[in-house]
């Protein structure tokens, strides 16, 4: 590949990563409207990513163990995060939640640190070494951080779904009660 094309690919990838980090930062800090689609989409996407990341590790049981342990740790963090989340159901406006900013920022910083370290590995430590996506996905460190983020995201999404269902059921019960009166 031509060096200019390679630079363009890296610049585009860098811009994409910065954009996603900014979007992620905005989601972990501050009040958000609960969309009826966000939690189910998060569950579907992270479940699919988890399967795709776990498949290359089937030949390496120790890596799969790291992924499973991190997934469990992330799920525990998600439950902890849900307990620190402020939920609001505002009549006529919708459902809102404010996640724990400290926890969200800490997880985001771990993810950014892993990406930065990986870029340092690729471009500074040994730029001539051949790299592949499979090699990256088989790193126990990467699998652990991904498992932590996936576990957190999955359990947090389940918690948001459960809260939304509980609020909507309570609303339906109040409406039925008014209709019966």
Secondary structure, DSSP 4 states (H G I P E B T S, - for coil): --HHHHHHHHHHHHHHHHHHHHHHHHHHSSEEE--TTHHHHHHHHHHHHHHHHHHGGGG-HHHHHHHHHHHHHHHHHHHHHHHT-EEEEETTTEEEEE--HHHHHHHHHHHHHHHHHHHHIIIII-TTS---HHHHHT-HHHHHHHHHHHHHHHHHHHHHHHHHHHHHHHHHHHHHHHHH-
